[in-house]
Amino acid sequence: MPGEGKGAGPQSAKWSQKVTETSDALDLEEGVFTLQDPGEIARSLSQSAEESRRRKSDPFRSAMSMLTFYINRAGKSLSDEQRAVLEQAKEELRALYDKPTRGNPGDR
């Protein structure tokens, strides 16, 4: 049937938008994923995770999960530039929580 299952149709866009907006774990700052500063994105996600009373895991994991979910669901509709900003936001989140970075193996 139209609109069911996976795909890039309007139904799937509405589904992922609804999840992002009504996440059971975090109340996100409006427009957080469209910001151009990776550090600002990371700080906003971190603050949302720290303040949440509904999250089911630690703040770092909740923030990283939401960021990864958004990147994966946005898929091809993300510009290369915004995808790079969001990927850098992952590194910024790791730094905020003193987690190992995912840089190139030669960088370690």
C-alpha positions in Angstrom: 0.0 0.0 0.0 1.2 3.5 -0.6 3.0 5.2 2.3 3.8 1.9 4.1 7.2 0.4 4.7 10.5 1.9 4.0 11.2 4.5 1.4 11.7 8.1 0.8 8.0 9.0 0.4 6.2 11.6 2.4 5.0 9.0 5.0 8.6 8.1 5.9 9.6 11.8 6.1 6.7 12.5 8.5 7.6 9.4 10.6 11.3 10.4 11.1 10.3 14.1 11.7 7.8 12.9 14.3 10.4 10.8 16.1 12.9 13.6 16.1 10.3 16.1 17.4 8.7 13.8 20.0 11.6 11.7 21.1 10.8 9.8 24.2 14.4 10.5 25.4 15.1 14.2 24.6 13.4 17.5 24.2 15.5 19.0 21.4 16.2 22.7 20.7 14.3 23.7 17.6 16.5 23.6 14.5 19.5 22.0 16.3 20.3 19.8 13.3 20.4 22.8 11.0 23.0 24.7 13.0 26.3 25.3 11.3 28.6 25.0 14.3 29.3 21.4 15.3 30.2 22.5 18.9 26.9 24.3 19.3 25.0 21.2 18.1 27.0 19.0 20.5 26.4 21.4 23.4 22.7 21.6 22.7 22.3 17.8 22.4 24.3 17.4 25.6 22.2 19.9 27.5 19.0 18.2 26.3 20.2 14.9 27.4 21.4 16.1 30.7 18.1 17.8 31.5 15.9 14.9 30.3 14.1 12.8 32.9 12.7 10.4 30.3 15.9 9.1 28.7 16.7 5.4 29.2 20.5 5.5 29.0 23.3 7.9 30.0 23.3 11.4 28.6 26.2 10.8 26.1 24.5 7.7 24.6 21.2 9.5 24.4 22.7 12.5 22.7 24.8 10.4 20.3 21.8 8.2 19.4 19.6 11.1 18.5 22.4 12.6 16.4 23.1 9.3 14.6 19.4 8.7 14.1 18.9 12.1 12.5 21.9 11.6 10.1 20.7 8.1 9.1 17.1 9.2 8.5 18.0 12.4 6.7 20.1 10.3 4.3 20.5 11.6 0.8 18.5 14.8 1.6 21.5 16.1 3.7 23.9 18.3 1.8 27.5 17.1 2.0 28.3 20.3 4.0 25.6 19.7 6.6 26.5 16.0 6.8 30.1 17.0 7.5 29.0 19.5 10.2 26.8 16.7 11.9 29.7 14.2 11.7 32.0 16.7 13.3 29.3 17.3 16.0 29.8 13.6 16.9 33.4 14.3 17.6 32.5 17.3 19.6 30.1 15.2 21.7 32.8 12.7 22.3 35.1 15.5 23.5 32.4 16.9 25.8 32.1 13.5 27.5 35.8 12.6 27.4 35.2 9.7 25.1 37.8 8.4 22.5 37.5 10.1 19.2 36.9 8.2 16.0 39.7 9.9 13.9 41.9 8.1 11.5 43.9 5.2 13.0 47.1 7.0 12.0 46.1 9.9 14.2 46.4 7.9 17.4 
